[in-house]
Amino acid sequence: MTGREVDPVRELMERHRTSCEQAVDALEIAAALEDAGLGPAEAARCRHADVFSLAEELYARVPRRPPPAPAPVPPVRWRERSWRALRSAVRHGLPAAALAGGAAVLPPVARGPLAVLCGGWLAWAAARPDPAAADLGGTVLQRAGYGAGVALLVVLPVTVGGPAGAVLGVAAATAAGAVEWSCGWLRQVGRGHLGAARTMADFRARMWPALPVASGLQLLVTAGLGLAGLVLLTAVTPGPDPGGGLLYEAVHRATGPQWAGQAALGLLLLPATVLLRSGRAAPAVAGLLAAGTAGLLLTTVRYRPETAQLLACGSAAVLLLPYAWLVLGRPGAHRSSQTPVRISWKDTP
């Protein structure tokens, strides 16, 4: 029987030697093991109750060789983050607006080719994030799948949702700027809590409110952009009963399912993008593509476009939001691909 078989911890020492040598304490090793996908099963194979006790043995057995202190990562100023959000809103909103305008004036036979053209434009814009962003997230193929999912979700309501559905679809696409802003804010908040938290449990407790706050912001921006678009539409083409005032007519220009479908789309785009930027691209892409395909199939079979959008986006958002919430509570989700984050917790959970 070989030594490696007698001591299964040695294999982990060899695979994660650099992380163990450069760790400040055992908790940083535990975070690295968790980020690498090791769970209770691997810990049990090494005769440990959990990953944290396994990390303590690795910390005790591997001598420290700390690297030179990396240069501190400067925080992104709010103005720079806002400019990125504005550029993202323009990149996503332009193809959606072009599709909505063309669908309103072109004959039905030309709407299909226009939808393909503008959908490809939107997919390219979504798959190519702002080059100034620190972490684009995912491989080229994964980002292409992400862009295709965004295009599927936006093109459907803009093309067949009528004037109000088209306006809400363009607003949801433009609200991608709020998604960009929230992703930058969540990364900055996570980095700040990594330095301030004393334990893993403390870090998770600090991060738990972050995604609900970002989700609320996303809903407000998406609904606000939709309302602004409907006000403009009502001012240009008043409805049959203008006696209730411009704002009242604008709100009632869209139906309840259309408003709900737009909210579901906004809530889906946020966790999908957060997962993409946090190194969990596969579930993000799968969720977007599944929701886009399901919405298309439901519309083809029997449902109205807004109902199909609500069912498809709502179901995917219900799955992705809790998962993104858990991922943001892990230190590995906030590590930059360029500069390592130093975790210096001194207490155990």
Phi, psi and omega in degrees: 000129184282164179296326181295324179288325178291322185239087182293343179292332182298324178298318176295324178300320181288321182288328185239033185298318182298316179296320180291321181292327185261002183288143176283322178206181184294330180295327178292323176295319178298319178296320179293319178296318178297320180293331178278358176096008179280136182228200182301327181296316179293322178296320179295324177297331178266014177063045176230152182286328182205177182293329184291318177292326175296319178296325178296322177291318178298321180294324181284330186268335183262126179291150182282134171223073185295139178283169174301143182300125180289156177296136180299141179279116182292139178294146179284126180294151183296330179292318178295319178295323179292322177295321176298318179297320179295317178297320178295320179298319180292317181299320181277325185285327183299307180296325178293319178293321178297321178293317180296317179294318179293321179294335181281333186248339183273155176293158183304328183294336182267354184287328179297305177300323178295320179296321178294317181295309181290328176295320176295321177298315180293320178298319178296318180294320181287328181280347181243084181294174181303124180299339179284349180292142184291319183229112180283326177085133175076166175278176179299318179295319179293320178293327176295318176295323176298314178297320178296321178295318177298317180297317179299319184289329184270322186296322185299304181294329180291325185279316188240010183269006183077180182301314181293318178297323178295317179297315180293326177294317177297321179296319179295322177293317180295330179292357171300336174298321176294326176297315178300316180296317182294322179297318177295320179294317180296321178295318180293319177297318179298318178295321178295319179289332176299323179278335185266330184288144181264337180221169176297318179295323178296319179297315180296320179296323179291327184274341186302320181284349190294310183293319174301322177296315179296324179293319176298319176298319180297318178297317180296315181293316181298314179293321179296317177295320178296318179295319178298318178295320179291326175298316178296318179297318180292324178294324181280316181233087182300152179281182183290340183230081183279011185287343183276358182098158185297313183294318179298315180295323180294317181297319183273002176293328176257149179279168177301314177298328178293317176297317181294321178296321178295318178297319179296322178295317178297320179290335178281320183296325183295302181296328178297317180290322177299316179295321179299316181284343183262010179087014178242059187290325185301307179295328179295312180294317180298318180296316181293313181295321178296317180294317179296316179293319180296319178298319179295317181293318180296322177293321180293324186282298188203343190268154172290154185303318182292324177292318177298319179296317180297314181295314184290309182290321179297318180295317180293320180295322179299328179277319187280326182299310178297324180294316177297325179297319178289320180298320180295342176276003179255136182300326182298337181290345184247012177275132177283148176287350183253323184229125180290148177265128180270123180255123186236048177285139183253340183256153175272155180297000000 
